[in-house]
Amino acid sequence: MTFHQSFGNGRGQKIAEMVWLPALLALASSVLIFLFFGNWFDARRDSPVAVAVPSFAAEVIGPEEVVFDTQNGCEAVDIPDQPARAFRDERGMVHLIASHFVARAMVGPSLNQLKRDCRVLYRSPEDPDPSHFQFKNWLFSFYTADGRRIAALVHSEYDGVEIPGMCATPEEQNNCWWNTVTYAESLDGGFTFKVPVPPQNLVAALPYRYVVGNRASAYGYSGPTNIMRMGGFYYSLINDWGYRAQKVGPCLIRTASVFDPQSWRAWDGKGYNIQFADPYREAIPRPEERVCEPVLSLGVDSLLRHAPSGNFIVTEFVINDGFYMQASRDLMHWSSPTLLAKLSDLQPPEAPHNWTYGYVSLLDPTSTDANFSTVSDTPYLYYVRTNAPYGRTLLRRRIKLQFSK
């Protein structure tokens, strides 16, 4: 996949079971957190007052572990090509998805016991019509309440260079790269996903159509993070490049109905007032009123909540540098990037210059959330190492997080 991890890295990164008393205590705690944050979010969403950002430290404390290697894949394109995401189905089985536009999962009783399932759960139609928003689709983000019906936000990529007559600058392919965020849904616990008939699949698009002769580099919304429920709403961050009226940086979106793709609204700096446009079916006289206000500067891969502190965390990758994290109390005011791991510290000593990295996320086997949107003080850092177009390894390392009181 051609995915900018830091809005400037080029096209090369085509990158507990408990007894009843503790359980009741945990449930009560979760309800209090849910109510507190829900009411607080509703009260704060229109407030311009600055919020103090959390202070934290992060470090890698565990050895490298192989989660999946393409040498053991089901076919050549069975590769990890996105940040790892996971959810539990209605039987309690864990599905980990870090796949390609032909999507497969690893399935097992926990994040520590997964096996590759060669069944294809979704295959991109490679529809060449940009108004259908489904040339190549990556199932990027998931949310389920019952383990059977699962909503997914989709990174939908239009690669004009692969379509005859749709790229005026094949020597500069970024000009022919246009992205949208769309929707898919599973009704069988995540074993198959289907997409609504276009344009009902559209979640977020710029108020501009695909331009064959574009010279401004890549554009559009892309790479949605995890979906997180807080109060009566579901939240996610989506990445974008600077293009015409749209500023560069991740935007915060939310909905009260996660199974309705057209219900998502974006933060505009004052409230969730931006309804995304369909540039192929709407007249858009003022496109500047149909774009979102970024809340971060670096491109983000994942959005989690640190359960012990209640703070939010995003993960980021900066090419030729390393993995970073930022923290927030309200999803809008963020700490400065904190370095988690330098790439030089992750390189295998026998071939320090032959690997590239990307697609960073955090997952915690101890999370009791069905969507693994919470982490403890010692989650795992998941990331992808590449040494050839179809030679990739999904790895993980234990990390330690420490938030200041």
RAUR-V816017 format. One record per pair of residues at least 24 apart in sequence whose ideal C-beta (glycine too) atoms are under 6 Angstrom apart, sorted by sequence separation. I is the first residue (numbers start at 1). J is the second residue. D is the distance in Angstrom with one decimal. If there is no record, write none. Layout:
i->I j->J d->D
i->I j->J d->D
This chain:
i->156 j->180 d->4.7
i->219 j->243 d->3.8
i->232 j->256 d->5.9
i->234 j->258 d->4.5
i->269 j->293 d->4.1
i->377 j->401 d->5.3
i->77 j->102 d->5.6
i->180 j->205 d->4.4
i->268 j->293 d->5.2
i->359 j->384 d->4.3
i->78 j->104 d->6.0
i->156 j->182 d->4.5
i->266 j->292 d->3.6
i->267 j->293 d->5.7
i->357 j->383 d->5.9
i->358 j->384 d->5.6
i->130 j->158 d->5.3
i->153 j->181 d->5.9
i->154 j->182 d->4.4
i->357 j->385 d->5.7
i->154 j->184 d->5.2
i->355 j->385 d->5.3
i->356 j->386 d->4.8
i->152 j->184 d->4.3
i->178 j->210 d->4.5
i->355 j->387 d->5.5
i->354 j->387 d->5.6
i->151 j->185 d->5.8
i->204 j->238 d->5.9
i->101 j->136 d->4.4
i->128 j->163 d->4.7
i->101 j->137 d->5.8
i->103 j->139 d->5.2
i->150 j->186 d->4.2
i->101 j->138 d->5.7
i->295 j->332 d->5.0
i->323 j->360 d->4.9
i->149 j->187 d->5.7
i->296 j->334 d->5.7
i->175 j->214 d->4.7
i->150 j->190 d->5.2
i->175 j->215 d->5.8
i->180 j->220 d->5.7
i->181 j->221 d->4.9
i->206 j->246 d->5.9
i->148 j->189 d->5.1
i->177 j->218 d->4.2
i->178 j->219 d->6.0
i->179 j->220 d->3.6
i->251 j->292 d->3.6
i->317 j->358 d->5.4
i->178 j->220 d->4.9
i->245 j->287 d->5.2
i->174 j->217 d->4.5
i->179 j->222 d->3.9
i->181 j->224 d->5.4
i->245 j->288 d->4.0
i->251 j->294 d->5.6
i->252 j->295 d->5.1
i->317 j->360 d->4.9
i->74 j->118 d->3.9
i->168 j->212 d->5.4
i->174 j->218 d->4.7
i->250 j->294 d->6.0
i->168 j->213 d->4.4
i->246 j->291 d->4.3
i->249 j->294 d->2.8
i->315 j->360 d->4.7
i->166 j->212 d->5.7
i->245 j->291 d->5.0
i->250 j->296 d->4.6
i->315 j->361 d->5.9
i->133 j->180 d->4.7
i->247 j->294 d->5.4
i->249 j->296 d->5.5
i->315 j->362 d->5.9
i->249 j->297 d->5.2
i->133 j->182 d->5.1
i->250 j->300 d->5.0
i->158 j->210 d->6.0
i->87 j->142 d->4.8
i->82 j->138 d->5.1
i->85 j->142 d->5.7
i->87 j->144 d->5.5
i->90 j->147 d->3.5
i->181 j->238 d->5.5
i->82 j->140 d->6.0
i->89 j->147 d->4.5
i->90 j->148 d->4.6
i->203 j->261 d->4.8
i->304 j->362 d->5.3
i->88 j->147 d->5.8
i->301 j->360 d->5.0
i->302 j->361 d->4.1
i->239 j->299 d->4.8
i->301 j->361 d->5.7
i->302 j->362 d->5.9
i->203 j->264 d->5.3
i->237 j->300 d->5.4
i->132 j->198 d->4.1
i->237 j->303 d->5.5
i->155 j->222 d->5.5
i->307 j->374 d->4.5
i->155 j->223 d->5.4
i->133 j->202 d->5.4
i->304 j->373 d->6.0
i->305 j->374 d->5.1
i->306 j->375 d->5.9
i->121 j->191 d->5.9
i->207 j->277 d->4.1
i->209 j->279 d->4.6
i->121 j->192 d->5.5
i->122 j->193 d->4.3
i->153 j->224 d->4.0
i->205 j->276 d->6.0
i->208 j->279 d->5.6
i->304 j->375 d->5.2
i->121 j->193 d->5.7
i->204 j->276 d->4.6
i->207 j->279 d->5.6
i->225 j->300 d->5.8
i->228 j->303 d->5.9
i->202 j->278 d->5.9
i->226 j->302 d->5.7
i->207 j->284 d->4.5
i->225 j->302 d->5.5
i->226 j->303 d->4.8
i->183 j->261 d->3.5
i->225 j->303 d->3.9
i->199 j->278 d->5.5
i->252 j->331 d->5.7
i->1 j->81 d->4.7
i->130 j->210 d->4.1
i->207 j->287 d->3.8
i->141 j->224 d->4.7
i->207 j->290 d->4.1
i->140 j->224 d->5.1
i->143 j->227 d->4.0
i->141 j->226 d->5.6
i->141 j->227 d->5.0
i->309 j->403 d->4.5
i->95 j->190 d->4.7
i->90 j->189 d->5.5
i->89 j->189 d->3.7
i->89 j->190 d->5.6
i->151 j->258 d->4.7
i->151 j->259 d->5.2
i->143 j->258 d->5.2
i->228 j->373 d->5.0
i->226 j->373 d->5.3
i->131 j->280 d->3.8
i->11 j->173 d->5.7
i->11 j->174 d->5.5
i->2 j->177 d->5.8
i->41 j->230 d->5.6
i->42 j->231 d->5.9
i->41 j->231 d->5.0
i->38 j->230 d->6.0
i->37 j->230 d->5.0
i->38 j->231 d->2.3
i->83 j->301 d->4.4
i->83 j->302 d->5.6
i->3 j->223 d->5.8
i->46 j->270 d->5.9
i->46 j->271 d->4.9
i->45 j->271 d->6.0
i->144 j->370 d->5.7
i->143 j->371 d->5.6
i->7 j->248 d->5.6
i->111 j->363 d->6.0
i->112 j->365 d->5.4
i->111 j->365 d->4.1
i->110 j->365 d->5.7
i->54 j->311 d->4.6
i->58 j->325 d->5.5
i->56 j->327 d->5.4
i->54 j->327 d->4.2
i->83 j->359 d->4.7
i->82 j->359 d->5.8
i->84 j->361 d->4.9
i->86 j->363 d->5.7
i->51 j->329 d->5.6
i->83 j->361 d->3.9
i->51 j->330 d->5.1
i->53 j->333 d->5.5
i->58 j->338 d->5.8
i->54 j->335 d->5.9
i->60 j->341 d->5.1
i->51 j->333 d->4.4
i->53 j->335 d->4.2
i->58 j->340 d->4.8
i->88 j->370 d->4.7
i->87 j->371 d->5.0
i->44 j->330 d->5.8
i->86 j->372 d->4.5
i->6 j->298 d->5.6
i->7 j->299 d->5.1
i->6 j->299 d->5.1
i->5 j->299 d->5.4
i->4 j->299 d->5.8
i->98 j->394 d->5.3
i->84 j->382 d->4.2
i->80 j->384 d->4.7
i->9 j->319 d->3.6
i->79 j->390 d->5.7
i->5 j->317 d->4.0
i->6 j->318 d->4.7
i->80 j->392 d->5.4
i->79 j->392 d->4.8
i->76 j->390 d->5.0
i->80 j->394 d->4.2
i->70 j->390 d->6.0
i->70 j->391 d->6.0
i->70 j->392 d->5.0
i->69 j->393 d->4.8
i->68 j->394 d->4.3
i->67 j->394 d->4.3
i->67 j->396 d->5.5
i->64 j->395 d->5.5
i->65 j->396 d->5.1
i->64 j->397 d->5.7
i->62 j->397 d->4.9
i->62 j->398 d->2.9
i->60 j->397 d->5.2
i->61 j->398 d->5.4
i->60 j->399 d->5.3
i->61 j->400 d->4.9
i->59 j->400 d->5.5
i->15 j->358 d->3.4
i->58 j->401 d->5.3
i->13 j->358 d->5.1
i->57 j->402 d->4.9
i->56 j->403 d->4.4
i->54 j->403 d->5.7
i->55 j->404 d->4.2
i->5 j->358 d->5.4
